């Protein structure tokens, strides 16, 4: 039996181009995602001081960081969001994972409570009970 010409000319070499493309896409994905994770805690905020508190132990649980700026803007993932959008995001994130999520609130010490209250209300409506505030140790 004669082997067709197309089968005879096939080489046993592995084509590396698709694998290289996937590796570059993974590198880009991890660079962008790590940049966004660092961006959440790099807002220039004058955090409130606290006399008591405890250091947060790193847990392998999902965490959402919400920043409240001096003008009352609520920022989530670098974008300004309303209280309704915040509730939708909390509910979406809670439904996505089986374990409870943590919400960390970073706010300037001069921000009035009326800007923080909608975040706490959204957490309660989304049944998120692990809410922490970022603070700095009080000197003195």
N, CA, C and O atoms as CSV, one atom per row, in Angstrom:
chain,resi,resn,atom,element,x,y,z
A,1,UNK,N,N,0.836,-1.169,0.000
A,1,UNK,CA,C,0.000,0.000,0.000
A,1,UNK,C,C,0.882,1.234,0.000
A,1,UNK,O,O,1.874,1.332,0.722
A,2,UNK,N,N,0.483,2.151,-0.825
A,2,UNK,CA,C,1.269,3.386,-0.926
A,2,UNK,C,C,0.777,4.396,0.100
A,2,UNK,O,O,-0.428,4.562,0.293
A,3,UNK,N,N,1.704,5.060,0.749
A,3,UNK,CA,C,1.377,6.106,1.717
A,3,UNK,C,C,1.225,7.413,0.950
A,3,UNK,O,O,2.085,7.754,0.137
A,4,UNK,N,N,0.150,8.146,1.195
A,4,UNK,CA,C,-0.029,9.423,0.485
A,4,UNK,C,C,1.136,10.362,0.735
A,4,UNK,O,O,1.796,10.293,1.771
A,5,UNK,N,N,1.380,11.238,-0.223
A,5,UNK,CA,C,2.518,12.156,-0.165
A,5,UNK,C,C,2.422,13.078,1.064
A,5,UNK,O,O,3.435,13.369,1.701
A,6,UNK,N,N,1.219,13.529,1.391
A,6,UNK,CA,C,1.071,14.462,2.514
A,6,UNK,C,C,1.473,13.807,3.839
A,6,UNK,O,O,1.963,14.491,4.737
A,7,UNK,N,N,1.274,12.496,3.971
A,7,UNK,CA,C,1.666,11.814,5.199
A,7,UNK,C,C,3.163,11.549,5.229
A,7,UNK,O,O,3.777,11.548,6.296
A,8,UNK,N,N,3.740,11.329,4.083
A,8,UNK,CA,C,5.170,11.053,4.045
A,8,UNK,C,C,5.993,12.288,4.391
A,8,UNK,O,O,7.076,12.168,4.963
A,9,UNK,N,N,5.500,13.453,4.055
A,9,UNK,CA,C,6.274,14.669,4.266
A,9,UNK,C,C,6.066,15.254,5.665
A,9,UNK,O,O,6.767,16.193,6.039
A,10,UNK,N,N,5.157,14.741,6.416
A,10,UNK,CA,C,4.922,15.270,7.764
A,10,UNK,C,C,6.134,14.981,8.631
A,10,UNK,O,O,6.702,13.890,8.597
A,11,UNK,N,N,6.510,15.970,9.397
A,11,UNK,CA,C,7.666,15.781,10.272
A,11,UNK,C,C,7.176,15.523,11.694
A,11,UNK,O,O,6.019,15.785,12.022
A,12,UNK,N,N,8.036,15.028,12.494
A,12,UNK,CA,C,7.706,14.752,13.880
A,12,UNK,C,C,8.010,15.942,14.786
A,12,UNK,O,O,7.904,15.831,16.007
A,13,UNK,N,N,8.385,17.070,14.204
A,13,UNK,CA,C,8.694,18.267,14.989
A,13,UNK,C,C,7.417,18.835,15.596
A,13,UNK,O,O,6.354,18.832,14.975
A,14,UNK,N,N,7.550,19.314,16.806
A,14,UNK,CA,C,6.422,19.937,17.495
A,14,UNK,C,C,6.362,21.405,17.106
A,14,UNK,O,O,7.384,22.090,17.056
A,15,UNK,N,N,5.168,21.875,16.834
A,15,UNK,CA,C,4.989,23.275,16.490
A,15,UNK,C,C,4.915,24.058,17.799
A,15,UNK,O,O,4.015,23.836,18.609
A,16,UNK,N,N,5.844,24.958,18.000
A,16,UNK,CA,C,5.953,25.681,19.261
A,16,UNK,C,C,5.203,27.014,19.273
A,16,UNK,O,O,4.989,27.584,20.343
A,17,UNK,N,N,4.808,27.510,18.127
A,17,UNK,CA,C,4.181,28.828,18.058
A,17,UNK,C,C,2.935,28.947,18.934
A,17,UNK,O,O,2.832,29.931,19.666
A,18,UNK,N,N,1.984,28.013,18.909
A,18,UNK,CA,C,0.821,28.168,19.789
A,18,UNK,C,C,1.184,28.145,21.276
A,18,UNK,O,O,0.579,28.854,22.080
A,19,UNK,N,N,2.173,27.328,21.632
A,19,UNK,CA,C,2.567,27.268,23.036
A,19,UNK,C,C,3.212,28.588,23.469
A,19,UNK,O,O,2.968,29.059,24.581
A,20,UNK,N,N,4.013,29.175,22.620
A,20,UNK,CA,C,4.636,30.457,22.933
A,20,UNK,C,C,3.565,31.534,23.071
A,20,UNK,O,O,3.651,32.380,23.961
A,21,UNK,N,N,2.557,31.513,22.202
A,21,UNK,CA,C,1.457,32.478,22.296
A,21,UNK,C,C,0.732,32.353,23.633
A,21,UNK,O,O,0.423,33.363,24.265
A,22,UNK,N,N,0.465,31.153,24.058
A,22,UNK,CA,C,-0.233,30.939,25.332
A,22,UNK,C,C,0.624,31.420,26.499
A,22,UNK,O,O,0.106,32.039,27.429
A,23,UNK,N,N,1.911,31.149,26.464
A,23,UNK,CA,C,2.803,31.585,27.541
A,23,UNK,C,C,2.827,33.110,27.622
A,23,UNK,O,O,2.757,33.667,28.717
A,24,UNK,N,N,2.925,33.790,26.484
A,24,UNK,CA,C,2.910,35.253,26.501
A,24,UNK,C,C,1.578,35.796,27.019
A,24,UNK,O,O,1.565,36.784,27.752
A,25,UNK,N,N,0.476,35.178,26.657
A,25,UNK,CA,C,-0.822,35.611,27.173
A,25,UNK,C,C,-0.912,35.427,28.684
A,25,UNK,O,O,-1.450,36.289,29.379
A,26,UNK,N,N,-0.398,34.324,29.197
A,26,UNK,CA,C,-0.387,34.109,30.642
A,26,UNK,C,C,0.476,35.140,31.361
A,26,UNK,O,O,0.102,35.636,32.423
A,27,UNK,N,N,1.625,35.458,30.785
A,27,UNK,CA,C,2.503,36.465,31.391
A,27,UNK,C,C,1.787,37.804,31.452
A,27,UNK,O,O,1.821,38.474,32.484
A,28,UNK,N,N,1.144,38.201,30.372
A,28,UNK,CA,C,0.422,39.473,30.342
A,28,UNK,C,C,-0.714,39.460,31.360
A,28,UNK,O,O,-0.921,40.444,32.070
A,29,UNK,N,N,-1.447,38.357,31.435
A,29,UNK,CA,C,-2.556,38.263,32.388
A,29,UNK,C,C,-2.067,38.459,33.818
A,29,UNK,O,O,-2.659,39.236,34.568
A,30,UNK,N,N,-1.006,37.775,34.208
A,30,UNK,CA,C,-0.521,37.875,35.575
A,30,UNK,C,C,0.091,39.239,35.868
A,30,UNK,O,O,-0.020,39.728,36.993
A,31,UNK,N,N,0.723,39.856,34.899
A,31,UNK,CA,C,1.245,41.207,35.106
A,31,UNK,C,C,0.120,42.203,35.349
A,31,UNK,O,O,0.198,43.026,36.261
A,32,UNK,N,N,-0.920,42.127,34.536
A,32,UNK,CA,C,-2.046,43.057,34.676
A,32,UNK,C,C,-2.793,42.805,35.984
A,32,UNK,O,O,-3.138,43.754,36.687
A,33,UNK,N,N,-3.047,41.545,36.316
A,33,UNK,CA,C,-3.802,41.259,37.540
A,33,UNK,C,C,-3.010,41.645,38.785
A,33,UNK,O,O,-3.600,42.119,39.756
A,34,UNK,N,N,-1.702,41.457,38.783
A,34,UNK,CA,C,-0.914,41.871,39.952
A,34,UNK,C,C,-0.862,43.384,40.059
A,34,UNK,O,O,-0.840,43.923,41.166
A,35,UNK,N,N,-0.840,44.075,38.935
A,35,UNK,CA,C,-0.860,45.545,38.959
A,35,UNK,C,C,-2.171,46.056,39.540
A,35,UNK,O,O,-2.167,46.999,40.331
A,36,UNK,N,N,-3.286,45.454,39.162
A,36,UNK,CA,C,-4.580,45.880,39.698
A,36,UNK,C,C,-4.685,45.585,41.185
A,36,UNK,O,O,-5.268,46.377,41.926
A,37,UNK,N,N,-4.138,44.475,41.638
A,37,UNK,CA,C,-4.180,44.145,43.061
A,37,UNK,C,C,-3.359,45.142,43.866
A,37,UNK,O,O,-3.771,45.532,44.959
A,38,UNK,N,N,-2.214,45.562,43.354
A,38,UNK,CA,C,-1.400,46.543,44.055
A,38,UNK,C,C,-2.054,47.916,44.031
A,38,UNK,O,O,-1.910,48.685,44.981
A,39,UNK,N,N,-2.763,48.232,42.969
A,39,UNK,CA,C,-3.386,49.538,42.813
A,39,UNK,C,C,-4.455,49.773,43.869
A,39,UNK,O,O,-4.688,50.917,44.260
A,40,UNK,N,N,-5.112,48.710,44.343
A,40,UNK,CA,C,-6.179,48.843,45.335
A,40,UNK,C,C,-5.688,49.465,46.629
A,40,UNK,O,O,-6.437,50.202,47.270
A,41,UNK,N,N,-4.477,49.197,47.027
A,41,UNK,CA,C,-3.982,49.698,48.306
A,41,UNK,C,C,-2.980,50.832,48.143
A,41,UNK,O,O,-2.325,51.204,49.117
A,42,UNK,N,N,-2.841,51.389,46.957
A,42,UNK,CA,C,-1.869,52.445,46.749
A,42,UNK,C,C,-2.498,53.830,46.649
A,42,UNK,O,O,-1.803,54.793,46.327
A,43,UNK,N,N,-3.783,53.952,46.915
A,43,UNK,CA,C,-4.382,55.284,46.933
A,43,UNK,C,C,-3.777,56.051,48.088
A,43,UNK,O,O,-3.606,55.510,49.181
A,44,UNK,N,N,-3.456,57.292,47.850
A,44,UNK,CA,C,-2.885,58.137,48.894
A,44,UNK,C,C,-4.000,58.548,49.847
A,44,UNK,O,O,-4.711,59.521,49.596
A,45,UNK,N,N,-4.149,57.814,50.927
A,45,UNK,CA,C,-5.161,58.096,51.926
A,45,UNK,C,C,-4.473,58.280,53.271
A,45,UNK,O,O,-3.527,57.565,53.601
A,46,UNK,N,N,-4.956,59.241,54.038
A,46,UNK,CA,C,-4.483,59.445,55.395
A,46,UNK,C,C,-5.373,58.589,56.291
A,46,UNK,O,O,-6.403,59.051,56.782
A,47,UNK,N,N,-4.965,57.340,56.499
A,47,UNK,CA,C,-5.788,56.388,57.235
A,47,UNK,C,C,-5.986,56.836,58.673
A,47,UNK,O,O,-5.112,57.486,59.247
A,48,UNK,N,N,-7.131,56.495,59.264
A,48,UNK,CA,C,-7.358,56.855,60.659
A,48,UNK,C,C,-6.422,56.087,61.594
A,48,UNK,O,O,-5.953,54.994,61.277
A,49,UNK,N,N,-6.167,56.695,62.757
A,49,UNK,CA,C,-5.311,56.062,63.753
A,49,UNK,C,C,-6.177,55.320,64.765
A,49,UNK,O,O,-7.288,55.751,65.074
A,50,UNK,N,N,-5.666,54.204,65.278
A,50,UNK,CA,C,-6.392,53.407,66.269
A,50,UNK,C,C,-5.456,53.009,67.401
A,50,UNK,O,O,-4.298,52.659,67.172
A,51,UNK,N,N,-5.975,53.066,68.629
A,51,UNK,CA,C,-5.189,52.647,69.785
A,51,UNK,C,C,-5.119,51.136,69.892
A,51,UNK,O,O,-4.095,50.581,70.292
A,52,UNK,N,N,-6.205,50.474,69.537
A,52,UNK,CA,C,-6.253,49.013,69.615
A,52,UNK,C,C,-6.478,48.449,68.228
A,52,UNK,O,O,-6.838,49.160,67.290
A,53,UNK,N,N,-6.262,47.184,68.131
A,53,UNK,CA,C,-6.461,46.511,66.847
A,53,UNK,C,C,-5.552,45.309,66.772
A,53,UNK,O,O,-4.815,45.000,67.708
A,54,UNK,N,N,-5.618,44.653,65.666
A,54,UNK,CA,C,-4.760,43.495,65.470
A,54,UNK,C,C,-4.293,43.466,64.032
A,54,UNK,O,O,-4.984,43.925,63.122
A,55,UNK,N,N,-3.119,42.921,63.849
A,55,UNK,CA,C,-2.603,42.767,62.497
A,55,UNK,C,C,-3.420,41.712,61.781
A,55,UNK,O,O,-3.832,40.716,62.374
A,56,UNK,N,N,-3.643,41.937,60.529
A,56,UNK,CA,C,-4.415,40.991,59.739
A,56,UNK,C,C,-3.521,39.834,59.338
A,56,UNK,O,O,-2.445,40.027,58.772
A,57,UNK,N,N,-3.977,38.639,59.635
A,57,UNK,CA,C,-3.267,37.436,59.231
A,57,UNK,C,C,-3.685,37.127,57.797
A,57,UNK,O,O,-4.874,37.082,57.480
A,58,UNK,N,N,-2.697,36.918,56.943
A,58,UNK,CA,C,-3.010,36.625,55.547
A,58,UNK,C,C,-3.795,35.329,55.449
A,58,UNK,O,O,-3.335,34.269,55.872
A,59,UNK,N,N,-4.976,35.436,54.887
A,59,UNK,CA,C,-5.802,34.261,54.672
A,59,UNK,C,C,-5.989,34.083,53.174
A,59,UNK,O,O,-5.919,35.038,52.400
A,60,UNK,N,N,-6.221,32.878,52.799
A,60,UNK,CA,C,-6.435,32.597,51.384
A,60,UNK,C,C,-7.932,32.613,51.106
A,60,UNK,O,O,-8.516,31.619,50.674
A,61,UNK,N,N,-8.534,33.771,51.367
A,61,UNK,CA,C,-9.957,33.979,51.121
A,61,UNK,C,C,-10.098,35.154,50.173
A,61,UNK,O,O,-9.231,36.025,50.109
A,62,UNK,N,N,-11.187,35.168,49.446
A,62,UNK,CA,C,-11.397,36.317,48.560
A,62,UNK,C,C,-11.588,37.591,49.372
A,62,UNK,O,O,-12.255,37.587,50.407
A,63,UNK,N,N,-11.001,38.675,48.894
A,63,UNK,CA,C,-11.111,39.955,49.581
A,63,UNK,C,C,-11.423,41.041,48.559
A,63,UNK,O,O,-10.867,41.062,47.461
A,64,UNK,N,N,-12.312,41.930,48.938
A,64,UNK,CA,C,-12.630,43.098,48.131
A,64,UNK,C,C,-12.175,44.311,48.921
A,64,UNK,O,O,-12.536,44.468,50.088
A,65,UNK,N,N,-11.385,45.169,48.294
A,65,UNK,CA,C,-10.926,46.392,48.937
A,65,UNK,C,C,-11.702,47.561,48.365
A,65,UNK,O,O,-11.739,47.765,47.152
A,66,UNK,N,N,-12.323,48.328,49.255
A,66,UNK,CA,C,-13.105,49.501,48.869
A,66,UNK,C,C,-12.389,50.723,49.417
A,66,UNK,O,O,-12.085,50.790,50.608
A,67,UNK,N,N,-12.121,51.685,48.550
A,67,UNK,CA,C,-11.466,52.926,48.956
A,67,UNK,C,C,-12.477,54.059,48.947
A,67,UNK,O,O,-13.239,54.209,47.992
A,68,UNK,N,N,-12.487,54.860,50.015
A,68,UNK,CA,C,-13.337,56.039,50.089
A,68,UNK,C,C,-12.410,57.247,50.123
A,68,UNK,O,O,-11.630,57.417,51.061
A,69,UNK,N,N,-12.501,58.084,49.091
A,69,UNK,CA,C,-11.618,59.234,48.988
A,69,UNK,C,C,-12.161,60.414,49.785
A,69,UNK,O,O,-13.291,60.379,50.272
A,70,UNK,N,N,-11.351,61.451,49.913
A,70,UNK,CA,C,-11.733,62.625,50.713
A,70,UNK,C,C,-13.023,63.279,50.241
A,70,UNK,O,O,-13.780,63.814,51.051
A,71,UNK,N,N,-13.277,63.241,48.949
A,71,UNK,CA,C,-14.494,63.872,48.420
A,71,UNK,C,C,-15.715,62.953,48.496
A,71,UNK,O,O,-16.786,63.310,48.004
A,72,UNK,N,N,-15.564,61.775,49.106
A,72,UNK,CA,C,-16.682,60.857,49.277
A,72,UNK,C,C,-16.844,59.852,48.158
A,72,UNK,O,O,-17.764,59.035,48.200
A,73,UNK,N,N,-15.977,59.888,47.158
A,73,UNK,CA,C,-16.052,58.913,46.067
A,73,UNK,C,C,-15.739,57.525,46.605
A,73,UNK,O,O,-14.800,57.339,47.379
A,74,UNK,N,N,-16.542,56.555,46.180
A,74,UNK,CA,C,-16.290,55.156,46.513
A,74,UNK,C,C,-15.616,54.533,45.302
A,74,UNK,O,O,-16.160,54.549,44.198
A,75,UNK,N,N,-14.430,53.985,45.517
A,75,UNK,CA,C,-13.674,53.385,44.412
A,75,UNK,C,C,-13.517,51.893,44.654
A,75,UNK,O,O,-13.120,51.446,45.730
A,76,UNK,N,N,-13.841,51.147,43.616
A,76,UNK,CA,C,-13.714,49.694,43.635
A,76,UNK,C,C,-13.001,49.292,42.361
A,76,UNK,O,O,-13.473,49.597,41.265
A,77,UNK,N,N,-11.884,48.621,42.486
A,77,UNK,CA,C,-11.057,48.229,41.331
A,77,UNK,C,C,-10.660,49.434,40.496
A,77,UNK,O,O,-10.568,49.343,39.272
A,78,UNK,N,N,-10.424,50.559,41.152
A,78,UNK,CA,C,-9.971,51.756,40.464
A,78,UNK,C,C,-11.069,52.590,39.844
A,78,UNK,O,O,-10.797,53.688,39.358
A,79,UNK,N,N,-12.302,52.110,39.842
A,79,UNK,CA,C,-13.411,52.844,39.219
A,79,UNK,C,C,-14.353,53.383,40.292
A,79,UNK,O,O,-14.549,52.761,41.336
A,80,UNK,N,N,-14.923,54.535,40.017
A,80,UNK,CA,C,-15.904,55.122,40.932
A,80,UNK,C,C,-17.208,54.342,40.788
A,80,UNK,O,O,-17.686,54.124,39.674
A,81,UNK,N,N,-17.783,53.920,41.920
A,81,UNK,CA,C,-19.037,53.156,41.906
A,81,UNK,C,C,-20.034,53.803,42.852
A,81,UNK,O,O,-19.663,54.498,43.798
A,82,UNK,N,N,-21.307,53.560,42.576
A,82,UNK,CA,C,-22.367,54.021,43.470
A,82,UNK,C,C,-22.667,52.916,44.482
A,82,UNK,O,O,-22.140,51.808,44.385
A,83,UNK,N,N,-23.520,53.235,45.449
A,83,UNK,CA,C,-23.887,52.245,46.462
A,83,UNK,C,C,-24.625,51.070,45.834
A,83,UNK,O,O,-24.456,49.932,46.270
A,84,UNK,N,N,-25.443,51.328,44.816
A,84,UNK,CA,C,-26.189,50.256,44.148
A,84,UNK,C,C,-25.225,49.340,43.390
A,84,UNK,O,O,-25.351,48.117,43.450
A,85,UNK,N,N,-24.277,49.926,42.688
A,85,UNK,CA,C,-23.288,49.121,41.964
A,85,UNK,C,C,-22.431,48.318,42.937
A,85,UNK,O,O,-22.035,47.189,42.646
A,86,UNK,N,N,-22.152,48.908,44.085
A,86,UNK,CA,C,-21.371,48.212,45.103
A,86,UNK,C,C,-22.118,46.986,45.622
A,86,UNK,O,O,-21.529,45.917,45.782
A,87,UNK,N,N,-23.407,47.140,45.882
A,87,UNK,CA,C,-24.218,46.011,46.335
A,87,UNK,C,C,-24.251,44.918,45.270
A,87,UNK,O,O,-24.110,43.739,45.595
A,88,UNK,N,N,-24.434,45.291,44.010
A,88,UNK,CA,C,-24.435,44.302,42.924
A,88,UNK,C,C,-23.114,43.552,42.865
A,88,UNK,O,O,-23.098,42.337,42.670
A,89,UNK,N,N,-22.012,44.260,43.031
A,89,UNK,CA,C,-20.695,43.625,42.980
A,89,UNK,C,C,-20.495,42.690,44.162
A,89,UNK,O,O,-19.957,41.594,44.001
A,90,UNK,N,N,-20.926,43.114,45.364
A,90,UNK,CA,C,-20.811,42.256,46.544
A,90,UNK,C,C,-21.621,40.976,46.364
A,90,UNK,O,O,-21.134,39.887,46.667
A,91,UNK,N,N,-22.840,41.100,45.878
A,91,UNK,CA,C,-23.684,39.921,45.674
A,91,UNK,C,C,-23.086,38.994,44.622
A,91,UNK,O,O,-23.116,37.773,44.773
A,92,UNK,N,N,-22.545,39.574,43.562
A,92,UNK,CA,C,-21.922,38.772,42.507
A,92,UNK,C,C,-20.716,38.014,43.053
A,92,UNK,O,O,-20.578,36.814,42.815
A,93,UNK,N,N,-19.842,38.708,43.786
A,93,UNK,CA,C,-18.653,38.061,44.331
A,93,UNK,C,C,-19.014,37.000,45.365
A,93,UNK,O,O,-18.364,35.956,45.428
A,94,UNK,N,N,-20.035,37.249,46.172
A,94,UNK,CA,C,-20.459,36.268,47.184
A,94,UNK,C,C,-21.003,35.008,46.532
A,94,UNK,O,O,-20.760,33.903,47.016
A,95,UNK,N,N,-21.741,35.166,45.434
A,95,UNK,CA,C,-22.321,34.010,44.752
A,95,UNK,C,C,-21.265,33.217,43.986
A,95,UNK,O,O,-21.446,32.028,43.722
A,96,UNK,N,N,-20.183,33.866,43.637
A,96,UNK,CA,C,-19.152,33.234,42.813
A,96,UNK,C,C,-18.325,32.210,43.581
A,96,UNK,O,O,-17.859,31.230,43.000
A,97,UNK,N,N,-18.140,32.424,44.870
A,97,UNK,CA,C,-17.301,31.524,45.662
A,97,UNK,C,C,-18.104,30.934,46.815
A,97,UNK,O,O,-18.996,31.597,47.345
A,98,UNK,N,N,-17.805,29.702,47.211
A,98,UNK,CA,C,-18.582,29.076,48.283
A,98,UNK,C,C,-18.234,29.599,49.677
A,98,UNK,O,O,-19.066,29.540,50.583
A,99,UNK,N,N,-17.025,30.105,49.856
A,99,UNK,CA,C,-16.608,30.575,51.172
A,99,UNK,C,C,-16.963,32.052,51.341
A,99,UNK,O,O,-17.143,32.763,50.352
A,100,UNK,N,N,-17.063,32.518,52.588
A,100,UNK,CA,C,-17.382,33.925,52.807
A,100,UNK,C,C,-16.237,34.832,52.354
A,100,UNK,O,O,-15.065,34.468,52.455
A,101,UNK,N,N,-16.586,35.999,51.863
A,101,UNK,CA,C,-15.561,36.936,51.413
A,101,UNK,C,C,-15.346,38.017,52.464
A,101,UNK,O,O,-16.186,38.236,53.338
A,102,UNK,N,N,-14.232,38.671,52.363
A,102,UNK,CA,C,-13.887,39.755,53.285
A,102,UNK,C,C,-13.945,41.065,52.524
A,102,UNK,O,O,-13.539,41.134,51.364
A,103,UNK,N,N,-14.448,42.100,53.172
A,103,UNK,CA,C,-14.438,43.437,52.610
A,103,UNK,C,C,-13.533,44.291,53.482
A,103,UNK,O,O,-13.735,44.386,54.693
A,104,UNK,N,N,-12.549,44.904,52.871
A,104,UNK,CA,C,-11.642,45.808,53.582
A,104,UNK,C,C,-11.950,47.227,53.125
A,104,UNK,O,O,-11.932,47.529,51.932
A,105,UNK,N,N,-12.233,48.089,54.094
A,105,UNK,CA,C,-12.566,49.479,53.798
A,105,UNK,C,C,-11.359,50.340,54.139
A,105,UNK,O,O,-10.877,50.338,55.271
A,106,UNK,N,N,-10.880,51.072,53.145
A,106,UNK,CA,C,-9.792,52.026,53.335
A,106,UNK,C,C,-10.383,53.409,53.118
A,106,UNK,O,O,-10.908,53.706,52.045
A,107,UNK,N,N,-10.298,54.245,54.127
A,107,UNK,CA,C,-10.880,55.575,54.020
A,107,UNK,C,C,-9.965,56.602,54.655
A,107,UNK,O,O,-9.194,56.288,55.561
A,108,UNK,N,N,-10.055,57.814,54.180
A,108,UNK,CA,C,-9.312,58.913,54.768
A,108,UNK,C,C,-9.918,59.238,56.125
A,108,UNK,O,O,-11.127,59.107,56.316
A,109,UNK,N,N,-9.077,59.663,57.071
A,109,UNK,CA,C,-9.588,59.924,58.407
A,109,UNK,C,C,-10.523,61.128,58.471
A,109,UNK,O,O,-11.241,61.289,59.458
A,110,UNK,N,N,-10.533,61.968,57.454
A,110,UNK,CA,C,-11.415,63.141,57.457
A,110,UNK,C,C,-12.762,62.867,56.801
A,110,UNK,O,O,-13.624,63.745,56.783
A,111,UNK,N,N,-12.960,61.674,56.265
A,111,UNK,CA,C,-14.209,61.348,55.582
A,111,UNK,C,C,-15.325,61.155,56.607
A,111,UNK,O,O,-15.167,60.379,57.549
A,112,UNK,N,N,-16.457,61.856,56.435
A,112,UNK,CA,C,-17.574,61.668,57.371
A,112,UNK,C,C,-18.187,60.266,57.242
A,112,UNK,O,O,-18.074,59.610,56.207
A,113,UNK,N,N,-18.833,59.837,58.319
A,113,UNK,CA,C,-19.436,58.503,58.368
A,113,UNK,C,C,-20.498,58.317,57.294
A,113,UNK,O,O,-20.712,57.194,56.838
A,114,UNK,N,N,-21.165,59.380,56.880
A,114,UNK,CA,C,-22.245,59.254,55.886
A,114,UNK,C,C,-21.746,58.675,54.560
A,114,UNK,O,O,-22.540,58.149,53.781
A,115,UNK,N,N,-20.442,58.767,54.296
A,115,UNK,CA,C,-19.890,58.176,53.077
A,115,UNK,C,C,-19.506,56.707,53.277
A,115,UNK,O,O,-19.405,55.959,52.304
A,116,UNK,N,N,-19.293,56.290,54.519
A,116,UNK,CA,C,-18.919,54.911,54.820
A,116,UNK,C,C,-20.165,54.053,55.038
A,116,UNK,O,O,-20.154,52.856,54.748
A,117,UNK,N,N,-21.234,54.658,55.545
A,117,UNK,CA,C,-22.456,53.923,55.882
A,117,UNK,C,C,-23.039,53.142,54.701
A,117,UNK,O,O,-23.457,52.002,54.904
A,118,UNK,N,N,-23.092,53.691,53.471
A,118,UNK,CA,C,-23.623,52.881,52.360
A,118,UNK,C,C,-22.817,51.611,52.082
A,118,UNK,O,O,-23.372,50.617,51.614
A,119,UNK,N,N,-21.521,51.639,52.364
A,119,UNK,CA,C,-20.692,50.446,52.163
A,119,UNK,C,C,-21.077,49.377,53.179
A,119,UNK,O,O,-21.229,48.206,52.833
A,120,UNK,N,N,-21.235,49.790,54.435
A,120,UNK,CA,C,-21.632,48.833,55.471
A,120,UNK,C,C,-23.035,48.290,55.210
A,120,UNK,O,O,-23.293,47.109,55.444
A,121,UNK,N,N,-23.941,49.134,54.731
A,121,UNK,CA,C,-25.297,48.672,54.413
A,121,UNK,C,C,-25.268,47.674,53.253
A,121,UNK,O,O,-25.996,46.681,53.272
A,122,UNK,N,N,-24.433,47.934,52.248
A,122,UNK,CA,C,-24.321,46.998,51.123
A,122,UNK,C,C,-23.746,45.667,51.587
A,122,UNK,O,O,-24.170,44.612,51.112
A,123,UNK,N,N,-22.794,45.702,52.501
A,123,UNK,CA,C,-22.238,44.459,53.049
A,123,UNK,C,C,-23.320,43.669,53.783
A,123,UNK,O,O,-23.417,42.452,53.623
A,124,UNK,N,N,-24.128,44.354,54.581
A,124,UNK,CA,C,-25.183,43.666,55.328
A,124,UNK,C,C,-26.216,43.064,54.383
A,124,UNK,O,O,-26.670,41.939,54.592
A,125,UNK,N,N,-26.587,43.809,53.345
A,125,UNK,CA,C,-27.584,43.278,52.389
A,125,UNK,C,C,-27.036,42.077,51.621
A,125,UNK,O,O,-27.784,41.165,51.268
A,126,UNK,N,N,-25.738,42.080,51.367
A,126,UNK,CA,C,-25.113,40.970,50.640
A,126,UNK,C,C,-24.689,39.841,51.573
A,126,UNK,O,O,-24.079,38.868,51.129
A,127,UNK,N,N,-25.006,39.963,52.860
A,127,UNK,CA,C,-24.672,38.974,53.881
A,127,UNK,C,C,-23.166,38.738,53.995
A,127,UNK,O,O,-22.692,37.608,54.113
A,128,UNK,N,N,-22.437,39.854,53.955
A,128,UNK,CA,C,-20.990,39.821,54.165
A,128,UNK,C,C,-20.755,40.354,55.570
A,128,UNK,O,O,-21.052,41.513,55.860
A,129,UNK,N,N,-20.220,39.505,56.440
A,129,UNK,CA,C,-20.066,39.868,57.844
A,129,UNK,C,C,-18.622,40.133,58.218
A,129,UNK,O,O,-18.362,40.671,59.294
A,130,UNK,N,N,-17.689,39.778,57.380
A,130,UNK,CA,C,-16.275,39.992,57.675
A,130,UNK,C,C,-15.834,41.312,57.033
A,130,UNK,O,O,-15.351,41.334,55.901
A,131,UNK,N,N,-16.008,42.401,57.770
A,131,UNK,CA,C,-15.670,43.736,57.290
A,131,UNK,C,C,-14.582,44.298,58.198
A,131,UNK,O,O,-14.737,44.324,59.419
A,132,UNK,N,N,-13.488,44.745,57.603
A,132,UNK,CA,C,-12.399,45.339,58.372
A,132,UNK,C,C,-12.095,46.728,57.850
A,132,UNK,O,O,-12.359,47.044,56.690
A,133,UNK,N,N,-11.538,47.549,58.720
A,133,UNK,CA,C,-11.108,48.896,58.360
A,133,UNK,C,C,-9.591,48.940,58.429
A,133,UNK,O,O,-8.984,48.420,59.366
A,134,UNK,N,N,-8.991,49.560,57.436
A,134,UNK,CA,C,-7.541,49.751,57.445
A,134,UNK,C,C,-7.242,50.968,58.308
A,134,UNK,O,O,-7.814,52.039,58.105
A,135,UNK,N,N,-6.348,50.798,59.266
A,135,UNK,CA,C,-5.950,51.874,60.164
A,135,UNK,C,C,-4.444,51.834,60.354
A,135,UNK,O,O,-3.775,50.878,59.963
A,136,UNK,N,N,-3.927,52.897,60.964
A,136,UNK,CA,C,-2.524,52.927,61.351
A,136,UNK,C,C,-2.458,52.989,62.867
A,136,UNK,O,O,-3.382,53.512,63.491
A,137,UNK,N,N,-1.402,52.475,63.481
A,137,UNK,CA,C,-1.299,52.529,64.947
A,137,UNK,C,C,-1.197,53.984,65.425
A,137,UNK,O,O,-0.506,54.811,64.830
A,138,UNK,N,N,-1.904,54.258,66.508
A,138,UNK,CA,C,-1.856,55.593,67.089
A,138,UNK,C,C,-0.544,55.764,67.826
A,138,UNK,O,O,-0.148,54.900,68.607
A,139,UNK,N,N,0.127,56.871,67.583
A,139,UNK,CA,C,1.409,57.107,68.262
A,139,UNK,C,C,1.144,57.826,69.583
A,139,UNK,O,O,0.319,58.735,69.662
A,140,UNK,N,N,1.839,57.409,70.576
A,140,UNK,CA,C,1.673,58.097,71.851
A,140,UNK,C,C,1.506,57.229,73.010
A,140,UNK,O,O,1.359,57.718,74.131
